[in-house]
Structures are given as structure tokens and as C-alpha cells.
């Protein structure tokens, strides 16, 4: 027996489709994708709930005359990397995941592929991935020494709200605001020493070897390697009414409710802000390289501290840093988007701190992303400009035709909602050029990392 349902896009376009009651929801989804000529998506019922793609139409509660919505999500990319090795994972529009590159470090997800459905979010360590599913459970894969094996805590990983990762461990906030950690004990994978303090946790932040949790009362709890920021005892009395925490490679910086900043950790990596402390007022946002911090103040100006050669000294461009809207960072350089869409860069020249070769192109910037040694920016017309270390994504010439071709294909339709994709490095072009729905073959790793 078949029924007829109405399926619509967010653009307002609709179509009447027939489906048998014993067919699975994913059959109807694919049928709608074909009719509309769109990419992968998920079907929502009239209340906005996602229909389980694996259920037969009858069991999913779909009835004749129902109005469903085909929701096309953004493709979301995440990467794991450890110098010369790394892998990518992409959440597709239907909530499934594809992975590629170094198999032992998360590039091969075949062992858990059947579990990777309705994925909401992915987080990565240096060589493992952790995915939060729609029901709040977690699936992990990759190097077991880097957090890819969560079997010891799997029973606790229910109703997970947020996950953060250090280089070799993960920590998750549950719905009851408690924390579950796993992975390498020296990198924050064991929170037992502070577990009784981890109550009413609102947010987690991490660095290479440590985690920091902001509690409901604005205080902070830290754990991990004491030499790399997990020991906050020297500033614990100042950590009150904390609103946000940012990390460099070996230091933390916390923005308090009054707009001031408290730092701790390795002094050479920004853990000591005493030289600029009196300037750190009305701080709105902080960004960090591995070695330094940059803070945007309420008036749009910027204050920097940390290693001078790796972003901690912005004096050479200080007069240009006005009306700054956002800052992005590679491991040793910063890039700031100004209100007029132009970009100002500083820090290590070979890590993206020198953008002079593409300065004329850096106009009407909408978004910037960074790899360890390069930057890539999306312009208002959808084109991409990259600079910095060529082997870390700073040269986009080899994929420019693919990027332009994809943009042209999207612009040729009237249904671009949901097609805009998040750029993470320039592996996006590789993803878009391959057929979605199958695990990608290996791609040569980044030799310059």
C-alpha cells in the first residue's frame, strides 16, 4: 500500500511524492532529493523532528497527506592532524559521515560506519574523532591512544551536550552538567582528581595537554598536565565570573564579566599578560596562535601578547587594526577582518603573517579559516583566496577551477539555501568532486605539518 505526502524545501518549493508503507524513510528522502535536484538532506515532520532514515514509513508515523520538510544542512568538515599525518571527517546533509586520508588516525571509520547516523557534531584530537549523535550518544574512532577508544566510559556517554579535545584526550559535558573524560591520562583523559568539583559545568575549553571547565557560578576547574596550564592555583582567586576562555598551545586566557582578562600557564606562550594588563579592558573576544594571544576590545582595537615573533607583537600593524570584527589564527600568525571587509595580518611571515602577495584580492572578506601555517578566505562573491605555507593550504591554485565550478553550479539554481559550505583548508574541493555517500580513498597527507 502506498501513501502520498507533500515534501517541501526551505525555499518554499514543494512536491507531492508517493511512497510505500514498507519502504524506509531514506527511500523517500532520496526520491525528494532527485525531484528537487539537491544534495543530501534529512526529512523533518511537521513538528520539526528528524525522521529516522532507517525506519519503514509505517513505523516512522508518516501518514498520507502529511507535510514534510527536506532540510539540506551545510557540509561540516573536521580534521585531525599531528605534524605529517592526519585525516578528515565530513558530516553530510543527511547526518552521515565520510572520512579519508590517514586510516589509523581516523581516516578509516568503517568499523563504526553503521553507527554514524544523525550526527550533530564532530570533535577531534590529534589522531581520533568523537561524534555526538542526535540521541546524545557518542561514537569514537581513530588511534585508541589518542581518544579513539571510549569503551571504558561508553556507558556514561549519554545525553552528551558538548565535547572538547586536547591533543590526546576528550572531555564531554552531559545533560546533568557533569563531565566524562577519556583518552591519554597525561593529556586530560583522567579527570578523577577534580571530578567532585565538576558540577554544573557550563562550558569546556582545552589546549594540547589540559582542560578548563567554566562552572555555573563563573569559577574555573582545570586538569591535565600541570606544566601546560592545568595548574591554575596561582590565579584561582581571580577566576570569578568567567565568561569565556581561550587557549594558546601552553597557556589559558579568561575573559571576566567586567571585560578584564586573567592568564595562566607558560609565560612564553601568553600565560603572562602583565606587560599589557592595563590595556586589557572591555575585551570582547580573544584569539590565539600556539604562542600568543590577540584580544579585540570594545572600540575595535587589538591588544597582543606572548611570543613577539609569532603573533605576540602587533606593533607593525597597530595603526591598521581599527574596527576589527574577527580574528583568525594559524599556529604562529594572526589575520584580522576589518569592518570594511579588508584583512590585516601579522606574525610569522611563512605561517600566513605576510599577506602582501594577495592583498589586492583581500576585499569583502566574509570568512577566514586557518591551517597550521596558512589562511584561506571566502570573499563576498564566493571565491577563495589563500596565503601562507603552500603545502598547508596557502596555495589554492590547483583547485581554483573546482571551487569556481562548484560555485557556478550552485548559482545556476534558485535554491541555494543549505548549499553554502564551511571551508576548512582546501580539502573542500576534494570532497565536492567525489561522489557523496562512500568513504573516500586516501589523500596524500600534508607534508609541511
C-alpha positions, 0 to 999 in steps of 0.5 A: 500500500502506498501513501502520498505526502507533500515534501517541501524545501526551505525555499518554499518549493514543494512536491507531492511524492508517493511512497510505500508503507514498507519502504524506509524513510531514506527511500523517500528522502532520496526520491525528494532529493532527485525531484528537487535536484539537491544534495543530501538532506534529512526529512523533518515532520511537521513538528520539526523532528528528524525522521529516522532514515532507517525506519519503514514509513509505517513505523516512522508515523508518516501518514498520507497527506502529511507535510514534510520538510527536506532540510539540506544542512551545510557540509561540516568538515573536521580534521585531525592532524599531528605534524605529517599525518592526519585525516578528515571527517565530513558530516553530510546533509543527511547526518552521515559521515565520510572520512579519508586520508590517514586510516589509523588516525581516523581516516578509516571509520568503517568499523563504526560506519553503521553507527554514524547516523544523525550526527550533530557534531564532530570533535577531534584530537590529534589522531581520533574523532568523537561524534555526538549523535542526535540521541546524545550518544557518542561514537569514537574512532581513530588511534585508541591512544589518542581518544579513539577508544571510549569503551571504558566510559561508553556507558556514561556517554549519554545525553552528551551536550558538548565535547572538547579535545586536547591533543590526546584526550576528550572531555564531554559535558552531559545533560546533568552538567557533569563531565566524562573524560577519556583518552591519554591520562597525561593529556586530560583523559583522567579527570578523577582528581577534580571530578567532585568539583565538576558540577554544573559545568557550563562550558569546556575549553582545552589546549594540547595537554589540559582542560578548563571547565567554566562552572555555573557560578563563573569559577574555573576547574582545570586538569591535565598536565600541570606544566601546560596550564592545568595548574591554575592555583596561582590565579584561582582567586581571580577566576570569578565570573568567567565568561569565556576562555581561550587557549594558546598551545601552553597557556589559558586566557579568561575573559571576566564579566567586567571585560578584564582578562586573567592568564595562566600557564607558560609565560612564553606562550601568553600565560603572562599578560602583565606587560599589557594588563592595563590595556586589557579592558572591555575585551570582547573576544580573544584569539590565539596562535600556539604562542600568543594571544590577540584580544579585540576590545570594545572600540575595535582595537587589538591588544597582543601578547606572548611570543613577539615573533609569532603573533605576540607583537602587533606593533607593525600593524597597530595603526591598521587594526581599527574596527576589527570584527574577527580574528583568525589564527594559524599556529604562529600568525594572526589575520584580522577582518576589518569592518570594511571587509579588508584583512590585516595580518601579522606574525610569522611571515611563512605561517600566513603573517605576510599577506602582501602577495594577495592583498589586492584580492583581500576585499569583502572578506566574509570568512577566514579559516586557518591551517597550521601555517596558512589562511584561506578566505571566502570573499563576498562573491564566493571565491577563495583566496589563500596565503601562507605555507603552500603545502598547508593550504596557502596555495589554492591554485590547483583547485581554483577551477573546482571551487569556481565550478562548484560555485557556478553550479550552485548559482545556476539554481534558485535554491541555494539555501543549505548549499553554502559550505564551511571551508576548512583548508582546501580539502573542500574541493576534494570532497565536492568532486567525489561522489557523496555517500562512500568513504573516500580513498586516501589523500596524500597527507600534508607534508609541511605539518 
